[in-house]
Each structure stands twice: as structure tokens, then as C-alpha cells.
Amino acid sequence: MQRATGRRSGSGRRSGSRTVGASFNVSMELLIENARTKLECLTLVNNNSASFPPRLQARVFDILRQHLQTPIDQQLCNNDEPYNWITASLEGTTMLGRAFFERNATNRKSFADCWPHIFKWLKALLVIRDEYDKDGRYSQVLRDTYSICYYVCPNVLEEDEVIELAVRAYMGTDNLNGHYTSEPFIACVAQYGEKMEVGSCIMEKVLERCDITAEDFVDKIVARINRIIAQASSMDLQELNNLIHTLGDAVYLRRSLTRASLRSSVASCLVTTLKTLLDDKVHSLHLVQVTRTVLSCVFASLTFITKYAYHIVEEGILILLPKAASFDADPSGHPKPGPYCESTAISIIEQLRICCVCNVKMVDFCREELEKLYTSNVQFKSLRDTSPKTSGLTFRKIWDSFVALLLESSVLHRLFEMGYAPESGTCANRVCLRLGSRAHFKKCARCTFTLYCSHSCQKADWSSHRIRCKALNDEHLEILRLPYLHLPRKKAAFYINRYRDTIVRLSQEKGILERDLAVRISYDQFPFRMELFDWHEILKDLEEHPDFGVVAEMLHQTEVDRRQWLLVVIRMQEMEHPCIVHVDHKWTKSIRVPPHTSMEHDQVSFINEDGKPFVCERNDALRAGILLAKRYAVEMEKVVWNDSVLSRATEKVIKEFEHELLEDGAQAEVVSTSDK
């Protein structure tokens, strides 16, 4: 290391008396100069540098940079305490703080120029971290340095070796007191922002280079979270918050890290953590902050419509949400209802609602959980009823709409299982155009959208279909093939038929001809939204939306050939998916309401773009099933979620429905005979 060779000359000093400020500057300049050769002076400078004027701060950084630029071999040979010198130099850099480096372009450039040397030492010290760093100084330096990088020269956080250091620093050691640091990884992920696909590719490459699997990485997070919450009386809330934040970032990185984060063990960890936090008797702002982070991580995971939602519900998330909705605090730390935890709890309920739209199994999971809660859990009922009302969108209001929709879905799914309202399909071969049950058709193996009644029809239509089909890229093929769209499509077919009269009336008011009518159903909000539009609008730019090109083949048939079907666009998670819905009034006809069943208005499940509700005027099988389930629940002294209650209600509805169909068939036969 370069050492000072002599004392500064007195030339240039002002003669006569000096002010106190001038004396202070001289003594500080001397202290700063001595920081080149004396470790205690360097430490003293670091502790006071934040209060120095800008000129002296720049001098300090010049000296720190000189130390950091020293080659590793030279540093180890020439100093008795080489690691303390370098650690102090790194600490001095971070103690100057982000504000100093952001102050002007010169300071920013100085840090960027020094970064290779800073990184060299951060990497070297990581190897011996557990041997010399007993008080966590290195961890603090590492997290603060990455924080400065994020604001001063963020591009360095996209470099493979910088990400690798962050990953290795996070993995740490396996012993109970082993050092690890979460924040550098968080900073690297944050740098990608909306470019998560790029980030996931780089992160996977880095993990492979570190010989770490995505499961290893996530399991390490889960193990550390479980270790902290096991010490419920003395939890390190700051570290717990960082760990859960890291887990949330891993979810958003997609690919292998997302898959690793959506396992049942992770769901169990998050729900257990949330329960531990909500049970804590010492309410504080830190506790509230960690609770918000856990709720946000659960919500992030639920945005991926997978079986992860089952795990969250199975682990008991539903009973925790009412309490979480009341778990905010004011700045003094006293309990006070607020919008933050409540709004995230509401978002989780809304996401669970979307999962229920997509998956029958999810409906059953939620229904079984609600049966347990409503049967015996008095605390749950009290929490639900006393949830805060801090905004128009209260938790209680969202919860009530969730359970109402869940009951509607439970009844509808059981009706589907019993053969009610099967989907129809049309052969795409224009010479054939056969109409029948969708289950009996074959799909184009590539796009999986276009239906054919036989191999010969597909072969005959290939010369026409192949142009549109081959224009589909992998992204749009993936959209058409998404498996979780099957149930939303089937439900859309039912609801289009159910509200057909209202849809036709509104289309006439908008001046849309029935042959040009299309409907967009947005399942990503509630009440679900139905928007009516002219299907020609959506086909204007098929280069941007080639998945709608396969729809165009059918839409351009003549009005007669189309046989009462229309284009429906399903919108979920900011993606739009086309499907074809056939009109069949038979499945939404009125049936008799059994005696002693009170008539109730349906909840508003669908609205138009003006916010006006779609209303079914008939007492169809769905409404009758819901009414009967409520009636039988009272008679059987069970909750409406009970399996036997729902089975009895839907079986009664199907029996009544079949009776109505037989009567209609007999009447039709009489009319036909009299005509003859």
C-alpha cells in the first residue's frame, strides 16, 4: 500500500487568527490524510464523513479508492490487518452514502470507475467471511454496496459475476449461525423490472454455474424462514422480511425458480408464517410490514393459475384473511385498521376467485374449507363480521361476493357433471359444418382450436386452414393451448345462453347487427364484465393477433352457415383467448320452483361496460339449484357447503329439468300431429 512520505508544507496558509470553521477544516484534512496510513484514523473518518462538506467527502473517497485499488497480494503482504483495512475502506464507501454518489455526474463516475476494485474485494472477502467476519460487517457492506449500485450504476447488477456473488452471498453456509445476505439478490432481481424473462435466463445460468438448483435455492429460503418463526418470542423481523421478499422475487423470475416456489412446502411455510405473525401479541410497525410482505408473496404466487392455490387453501389461508385484513398499524405502532393489509387480503380473495373460475378441483377445495369454517369456527365468523370498513371495497363485501360465487360455481359444476348444458361444436370443414357435442370432435393437433368431425373433413379443409394455422408463433399457440381455459370457456357458453335475451337487446341498442355480434368476457374482475362489440374490429390486425386468424375462418362464413354461434373473447390475466359459443335455449329454460322455496334475486355476476347488470328473468336450473341448496341446508341442519346438501339440490333440479323437457317434447309432438 502507498504510504505518506512527509508532512504537508505550510505554504498557502493564511496568516493571523483563524476562524473555528477554518480550524475544523484543517484538522479534518489532517485526519483524512492520516487515513492513508493509520487504520484508527480511517475508522474515525468513516464515522464522521457523512457530516463533511462535499469537498472533503470527495477527498475521503479518493483515499478509500486508493486502498481499494491495491492489488490483493500486495495488500496481504504489506499490512498486519489486511482484511480490516479493506473492510474499513468498503465501509467508508457505503458510509458516504447514496446521496454523495448521486449528487453529481463526477461522483457517479468515480464510483463506477472504482466498482471493479470494490467488486474484487467483495468477492475475495466472501471466501473467508465466516472466519473473520464475526460481527456481520461484511454483510452490511455487501448489502449497502449493492444498494448504491442499484441507484448509481444499475447496469452492473445485470453482469453474470455480480449476480453470482449475490447468489453465493445468499446461500451462505449451512451451520446454524452461518452468515448470509439477502439484499444483493433482491437488488439484482429489482434491476430487471419488467424484463423478468431475461432475468430468469441469466439467473438460471448463474445457479447452474454455482452448482445450485432452483429447488436448493428456494429450500434454503424456506428453511431460514422456518428457523426464524420457530423462535416466535424473539423473531428477527427484518431478516424475516428480507427472506420473504426474496421468495416473492423468485416467484416472479419464472422458469425453474417459479416452479420451485410454487410447491406445497413453500405454501405451507407462508401460511404458517402468516399465522405466527397474526398470533403475535406485540403489535408493531415491523410486524405489520412483514405481514404485508407475506400477503404480497402469497398473492404473487396465486397469479400463476396452478395447483399452488390448492396448497394455500389446504394449509388454511381462508381463516387467516379476515384477521389479516384488520392487521395494519398507525405510525405509533398501536393497532389501527388500515388499507394496506386489507387491500392485499382482498387481492388474495379476488385471485382465489379467478382460480375457482378455472378449476373444478379448486372450487371443491374452497367449498370443503368453508364447510369447516362455517360449521364450527366461531372466531372466524366474528372476524369476518368485524372486518374494517376503510374503503368502498371492504373485505366483508369481497368475501360475501366470493362465497356467493363459490356456491354458484359449486351448483353449476355439479350440474355439468350430470350432463347439463354440454358444449357444442361445429366442424370447420365448410362442406360439412356438422353441429354436435364438442366432446365428439377432433382438434387440429397444432392449434387445438379448430374442430373436425372426422379425419376426412380435416384433410379436406387443410388447404384453407393451414395458412392461418402456420402463421401462429409459439407464443400464440401457447395461448390457444392453455389447459386452464377449458372450464372458463364452458362457463362462458352457459352464461352467454343464460343472458342471451339481454345480450341481443343491448346489441340492438348499440347498433350491432346480430350476425356481427361478439362478446368479450373479463374474468379478471368482479362482477365479471361482458362487453359487446362488432367482431370485425378484432380482426383488423391479424399480424399482431394471429391467434384470432383461426377464428376468422369461421367468422367469414355466410350468416346461414354460421348456425347461431358467436365469437367470445375470454380475458384473463391481461391475456385474451378466443372461443366459439353455440346458442341453445334449451339449457336455460324455466323450470318449476319446488314449493316452500323462497325466491331470491341472483347476485350480480356479470355487468356490461356501463356497469349495468345482466339479469336472467327465468328460473333456470342454476337459480333453482342455489335456492334448493339453501332450503335443504336449513332442513338438514347443515351448512350449504355440505356435500350431501348440494347433491340433493342438484339431483332434484336435474329430475325437474328432465320432466320439463319431456313435457315440452310431448307438446311439440301433439302440435306436429295436429299440423298434419
Backbone hydrogen bonds, N-H to C=O, Kabsch-Sander energy under -0.5 kcal/mol:
donor,donor_aa,acceptor,acceptor_aa,energy
13,R,10,G,-1.7
23,S,19,T,-2.1
24,F,20,V,-2.4
25,N,21,G,-2.3
26,V,22,A,-2.3
27,S,23,S,-2.4
28,M,24,F,-2.5
29,E,25,N,-2.7
30,L,26,V,-2.1
31,L,27,S,-2.2
32,I,28,M,-2.9
33,E,29,E,-2.3
34,N,30,L,-2.4
35,A,31,L,-1.0
36,R,33,E,-1.6
37,T,34,N,-1.6
38,K,34,N,-2.4
39,L,37,T,-0.5
42,L,38,K,-2.0
43,T,39,L,-2.4
44,L,40,E,-2.1
45,V,41,C,-2.7
46,N,42,L,-2.4
47,N,43,T,-2.0
48,N,44,L,-0.9
48,N,45,V,-0.9
49,S,45,V,-1.5
51,S,48,N,-1.7
52,F,49,S,-1.2
57,Q,53,P,-2.2
58,A,54,P,-2.1
59,R,55,R,-1.5
60,V,56,L,-2.5
61,F,57,Q,-2.3
62,D,58,A,-1.8
63,I,59,R,-1.8
64,L,60,V,-2.5
65,R,61,F,-2.9
66,Q,62,D,-1.6
67,H,63,I,-2.1
68,L,64,L,-2.4
69,Q,65,R,-1.8
70,T,67,H,-1.3
75,Q,71,P,-2.4
76,L,72,I,-2.4
77,C,73,D,-1.7
78,N,74,Q,-2.3
79,N,75,Q,-0.9
85,W,81,E,-2.1
86,I,82,P,-2.1
87,T,83,Y,-3.0
88,A,84,N,-2.5
89,S,85,W,-2.0
90,L,86,I,-2.7
91,E,87,T,-2.8
92,G,88,A,-2.5
93,T,89,S,-1.7
94,T,90,L,-2.0
95,M,91,E,-2.4
96,L,92,G,-1.5
97,G,93,T,-0.8
100,F,96,L,-0.6
100,F,97,G,-0.5
101,F,97,G,-1.3
102,E,98,R,-2.1
103,R,99,A,-0.7
103,R,100,F,-0.6
108,R,104,N,-1.9
109,K,105,A,-2.5
110,S,106,T,-2.1
111,F,107,N,-2.1
112,A,108,R,-2.5
113,D,109,K,-2.8
114,C,110,S,-1.6
115,W,111,F,-1.5
117,H,114,C,-1.0
118,I,114,C,-2.3
119,F,115,W,-3.3
120,K,116,P,-1.8
121,W,117,H,-1.8
122,L,118,I,-2.4
123,K,119,F,-2.4
124,A,120,K,-1.8
125,L,121,W,-2.8
126,L,122,L,-1.2
127,V,123,K,-0.8
127,V,124,A,-0.5
128,I,124,A,-0.6
129,R,126,L,-1.0
131,E,128,I,-1.0
132,Y,128,I,-1.8
133,D,129,R,-2.3
134,K,132,Y,-1.3
140,Q,136,G,-1.7
141,V,137,R,-2.4
142,L,138,Y,-3.0
143,R,139,S,-2.5
144,D,140,Q,-2.3
145,T,141,V,-2.7
146,Y,142,L,-2.2
147,S,143,R,-1.7
148,I,144,D,-2.1
149,C,145,T,-2.4
150,Y,146,Y,-2.1
151,Y,147,S,-1.1
151,Y,148,I,-0.5
152,V,148,I,-2.6
153,C,149,C,-1.3
156,V,153,C,-1.6
157,L,154,P,-1.7
158,E,155,N,-1.8
159,E,156,V,-1.5
163,I,159,E,-2.3
164,E,160,D,-2.8
165,L,161,E,-2.0
166,A,162,V,-1.7
167,V,163,I,-2.5
168,R,164,E,-2.8
169,A,165,L,-2.6
170,Y,166,A,-1.7
171,M,167,V,-2.7
172,G,168,R,-2.1
173,T,179,H,-0.6
178,G,175,N,-1.9
181,T,169,A,-1.7
185,F,182,S,-0.7
186,I,182,S,-1.7
187,A,183,E,-2.7
188,C,184,P,-2.2
189,V,185,F,-2.3
190,A,186,I,-2.5
191,Q,187,A,-1.4
192,Y,188,C,-0.6
192,Y,189,V,-1.3
193,G,189,V,-0.7
193,G,190,A,-0.8
195,K,192,Y,-3.5
196,M,194,E,-0.7
199,G,195,K,-2.3
200,S,196,M,-2.8
201,C,197,E,-1.6
202,I,198,V,-2.1
203,M,199,G,-2.8
204,E,200,S,-2.3
205,K,201,C,-1.8
206,V,202,I,-2.5
207,L,203,M,-2.6
208,E,204,E,-2.1
209,R,205,K,-2.0
210,C,206,V,-1.9
211,D,208,E,-1.2
212,I,207,L,-3.0
217,F,213,T,-2.3
218,V,214,A,-2.5
219,D,215,E,-2.8
220,K,216,D,-1.9
221,I,217,F,-1.5
222,V,218,V,-2.6
223,A,219,D,-2.7
224,R,220,K,-1.9
225,I,221,I,-2.4
226,N,222,V,-2.8
227,R,223,A,-1.9
228,I,224,R,-1.9
229,I,225,I,-2.5
230,A,226,N,-1.2
231,Q,228,I,-1.4
232,A,230,A,-0.7
234,S,231,Q,-1.9
235,M,232,A,-0.7
237,L,235,M,-1.3
240,L,236,D,-2.4
241,N,237,L,-2.4
242,N,238,Q,-2.0
243,L,239,E,-2.4
244,I,240,L,-2.3
245,H,241,N,-2.2
246,T,242,N,-2.4
247,L,243,L,-2.1
248,G,244,I,-2.4
249,D,245,H,-2.2
250,A,246,T,-2.2
251,V,247,L,-1.7
252,Y,248,G,-1.5
253,L,249,D,-1.0
254,R,251,V,-1.2
257,L,254,R,-0.9
258,T,254,R,-1.1
259,R,255,R,-2.3
260,A,256,S,-2.5
261,S,257,L,-1.5
262,L,258,T,-0.9
262,L,259,R,-0.7
263,R,260,A,-0.7
266,V,263,R,-0.5
267,A,263,R,-1.9
268,S,264,S,-2.7
269,C,265,S,-1.8
270,L,266,V,-2.4
271,V,267,A,-2.4
272,T,268,S,-2.5
273,T,269,C,-2.3
274,L,270,L,-2.5
275,K,271,V,-2.4
276,T,272,T,-2.3
277,L,273,T,-2.4
278,L,274,L,-2.5
279,D,275,K,-1.6
280,D,276,T,-0.6
280,D,277,L,-0.9
283,H,281,K,-1.0
288,V,284,S,-2.1
289,Q,285,L,-2.5
290,V,286,H,-2.3
291,T,287,L,-2.1
292,R,288,V,-2.5
293,T,289,Q,-2.0
294,V,290,V,-2.5
295,L,291,T,-2.5
296,S,292,R,-2.6
297,C,293,T,-2.2
298,V,294,V,-2.5
299,F,295,L,-2.4
300,A,296,S,-2.6
301,S,297,C,-2.0
302,L,298,V,-1.9
303,T,299,F,-1.0
303,T,300,A,-0.6
304,F,301,S,-1.3
305,I,303,T,-0.8
306,T,304,F,-1.9
309,A,306,T,-1.5
310,Y,307,K,-0.7
311,H,307,K,-1.5
312,I,308,Y,-2.2
313,V,309,A,-2.1
314,E,310,Y,-3.2
315,E,311,H,-2.2
316,G,313,V,-1.2
317,I,312,I,-1.8
320,L,316,G,-0.7
320,L,317,I,-0.6
321,L,317,I,-1.4
324,A,320,L,-2.5
325,A,321,L,-2.2
326,S,323,K,-1.3
327,F,324,A,-1.8
330,D,334,H,-1.8
333,G,330,D,-2.5
336,K,328,D,-1.9
342,E,338,G,-0.7
343,S,339,P,-2.5
344,T,340,Y,-1.9
345,A,341,C,-2.6
346,I,342,E,-2.5
347,S,343,S,-2.1
348,I,344,T,-2.1
349,I,345,A,-2.1
350,E,346,I,-2.6
351,Q,347,S,-2.2
352,L,348,I,-2.6
353,R,349,I,-2.0
354,I,350,E,-1.6
355,C,351,Q,-2.2
356,C,352,L,-2.0
357,V,353,R,-1.3
358,C,354,I,-1.2
359,N,355,C,-1.2
363,V,359,N,-1.5
364,D,360,V,-2.0
365,F,361,K,-2.3
366,C,362,M,-2.5
367,R,363,V,-2.7
368,E,364,D,-2.5
369,E,365,F,-2.0
370,L,366,C,-2.6
371,E,367,R,-2.1
372,K,368,E,-1.6
373,L,369,E,-2.2
374,Y,370,L,-3.0
375,T,371,E,-1.4
376,S,372,K,-1.6
377,N,372,K,-0.5
377,N,373,L,-1.5
378,V,376,S,-1.2
381,K,377,N,-1.4
382,S,378,V,-2.1
383,L,379,Q,-2.5
384,R,380,F,-2.6
385,D,381,K,-2.1
386,T,382,S,-1.5
387,S,384,R,-0.8
394,T,392,G,-1.2
395,F,388,P,-0.6
398,I,394,T,-2.1
399,W,395,F,-3.2
400,D,396,R,-2.5
401,S,397,K,-1.8
402,F,398,I,-2.1
403,V,399,W,-2.5
404,A,400,D,-2.0
405,L,401,S,-2.3
406,L,402,F,-2.2
407,L,403,V,-2.1
408,E,404,A,-2.2
409,S,405,L,-2.8
410,S,406,L,-2.5
411,V,407,L,-2.3
412,L,408,E,-2.5
413,H,409,S,-2.9
414,R,410,S,-1.5
415,L,411,V,-2.0
416,F,412,L,-2.6
417,E,413,H,-2.3
418,M,414,R,-1.2
419,G,416,F,-2.0
420,Y,415,L,-2.5
425,G,436,G,-3.4
427,C,434,R,-2.5
428,A,451,L,-2.9
430,R,428,A,-0.5
432,C,429,N,-1.5
433,L,429,N,-2.0
436,G,425,G,-2.3
438,R,423,E,-2.7
440,H,437,S,-1.8
441,F,438,R,-1.7
442,K,452,Y,-3.4
444,C,450,T,-2.0
448,T,444,C,-2.1
452,Y,442,K,-2.6
458,Q,454,S,-1.8
459,K,455,H,-2.5
460,A,456,S,-2.2
461,D,457,C,-1.6
462,W,458,Q,-0.9
462,W,459,K,-0.5
464,S,461,D,-1.1
465,H,461,D,-2.6
466,R,462,W,-2.9
468,R,464,S,-0.6
469,C,465,H,-2.6
470,K,466,R,-2.8
471,A,467,I,-0.6
472,L,469,C,-1.3
477,L,473,N,-2.3
478,E,474,D,-2.2
479,I,475,E,-1.4
480,L,476,H,-1.9
481,R,477,L,-1.6
482,L,478,E,-0.8
482,L,479,I,-0.8
485,L,482,L,-1.3
486,H,483,P,-1.5
489,R,485,L,-2.2
490,K,486,H,-2.1
491,K,487,L,-2.9
492,A,488,P,-2.3
493,A,489,R,-2.1
494,F,490,K,-1.7
495,Y,491,K,-2.8
496,I,492,A,-2.6
497,N,493,A,-1.6
498,R,494,F,-2.5
499,Y,495,Y,-2.4
500,R,497,N,-1.2
503,I,499,Y,-2.6
504,V,500,R,-2.6
505,R,501,D,-2.1
506,L,502,T,-2.6
507,S,503,I,-2.3
508,Q,504,V,-1.9
509,E,505,R,-1.9
510,K,506,L,-1.8
511,G,508,Q,-0.8
512,I,507,S,-2.9
513,L,511,G,-0.6
516,D,513,L,-1.5
517,L,514,E,-0.9
518,A,533,F,-2.0
519,V,567,L,-2.2
520,R,531,E,-2.8
521,I,519,V,-0.5
521,I,569,V,-2.8
522,S,520,R,-0.6
522,S,529,R,-2.7
523,Y,521,I,-0.8
523,Y,571,R,-2.3
524,D,571,R,-0.6
528,F,605,S,-2.2
529,R,522,S,-1.5
530,M,607,I,-3.3
531,E,520,R,-2.8
531,E,529,R,-0.5
533,F,518,A,-2.3
535,W,516,D,-2.5
535,W,533,F,-0.5
537,E,534,D,-1.9
538,I,534,D,-0.5
539,L,535,W,-0.7
539,L,536,H,-0.6
540,K,537,E,-1.1
545,H,541,D,-1.5
548,F,545,H,-1.7
549,G,546,P,-1.5
550,V,546,P,-0.6
552,A,548,F,-1.5
553,E,549,G,-0.9
554,M,551,V,-1.2
555,L,551,V,-2.3
556,H,552,A,-1.8
557,Q,554,M,-1.6
562,R,558,T,-1.5
563,R,559,E,-0.6
563,R,560,V,-1.0
566,L,581,V,-2.3
567,L,517,L,-0.6
568,V,579,C,-2.8
569,V,519,V,-3.1
570,I,568,V,-0.6
570,I,577,H,-3.2
571,R,521,I,-3.1
571,R,569,V,-0.5
572,M,570,I,-0.6
572,M,575,M,-2.6
575,M,572,M,-1.7
577,H,570,I,-2.7
579,C,568,V,-1.9
581,V,566,L,-2.5
583,V,564,Q,-2.4
587,W,584,D,-1.2
588,T,585,H,-1.5
589,K,586,K,-1.1
591,I,619,N,-2.2
597,T,594,P,-0.8
598,S,596,H,-0.6
605,S,603,Q,-1.0
607,I,528,F,-2.5
608,N,612,K,-2.5
611,G,608,N,-2.3
614,F,606,F,-2.5
617,E,615,V,-0.7
620,D,618,R,-1.4
624,A,620,D,-2.4
625,G,621,A,-2.4
626,I,622,L,-2.1
627,L,623,R,-2.4
628,L,624,A,-2.6
629,A,625,G,-2.2
630,K,626,I,-1.9
631,R,627,L,-2.0
632,Y,628,L,-3.3
633,A,629,A,-1.9
634,V,630,K,-1.3
635,E,631,R,-2.1
636,M,632,Y,-3.0
637,E,634,V,-0.7
638,K,633,A,-2.5
642,N,639,V,-1.8
646,L,642,N,-2.1
647,S,643,D,-2.5
648,R,644,S,-2.1
649,A,645,V,-2.1
650,T,646,L,-2.5
651,E,647,S,-2.3
652,K,648,R,-1.9
653,V,649,A,-1.9
654,I,650,T,-2.6
655,K,651,E,-2.1
656,E,652,K,-2.3
657,F,653,V,-2.9
658,E,654,I,-2.7
659,H,655,K,-1.7
660,E,656,E,-2.0
661,L,657,F,-2.2
662,L,658,E,-2.3
663,E,659,H,-2.1
664,D,660,E,-2.5
665,G,661,L,-2.6
666,A,662,L,-2.4
667,Q,663,E,-2.5
668,A,664,D,-2.3
669,E,665,G,-2.0
670,V,666,A,-2.0
671,V,667,Q,-2.4
672,S,668,A,-2.3
673,T,669,E,-2.1
674,S,670,V,-2.4
675,D,671,V,-1.9
676,K,672,S,-1.2
